Amino acid sequence: MVYKQALGRWGEDRVARWYRRRGFEIIERNWRCSRGELDVIVQRGPVVVVCEVKTRSSLAFGLPAEAVGPEKQRRIRCLAAQWLSEQQGRGPVQVRFDVAEVVGREIRVIESAF
């Protein structure tokens, strides 16, 4: 379990750097509430991106993005709505949902994944 958590954290760190290099501001990492967690929230201009990060050491169990099915997508949308409702002064924003796959040293970000 500790290895999985460390691997997940490592993947989230890499994805956060990926967004930062592309001009995004890191708004939140591992935002939690009683209903769940959002991995990475970034913003560039009026666009807020909620990114679900899936990190794997290999493709033995398939592509990481395949783990983000309809139920997980619904939960992420609900969590994002709660996060947005708690933000004051952010003004109108566009929200985009990305999925980032980290396999070994490779990163693939699927923009507007759902």
Stockholm file with secondary structure:
# STOCKHOLM 1.0

chainA/1-114         MVYKQALGRWGEDRVARWYRRRGFEIIERNWRCSRGELDVIVQRGPVVVVCEVKTRSSLAFGLPAEAVGPEKQRRIRCLAAQWLSEQQGRGPVQVRFDVAEVVGREIRVIESAF
#=GR chainA/1-114 SS CHHHHHHHHHHHHHHHHHHHHTTCEEEEEEEEETTEEEEEEEEETTEEEEEEEEEESSSTTCCGGGGCCHHHHHHHHHHHHHHHHHCCSCCSCEEEEEEEEEETTEEEEETTCC
#=GC SS_cons         CHHHHHHHHHHHHHHHHHHHHTTCEEEEEEEEETTEEEEEEEEETTEEEEEEEEEESSSTTCCGGGGCCHHHHHHHHHHHHHHHHHCCSCCSCEEEEEEEEEETTEEEEETTCC
//
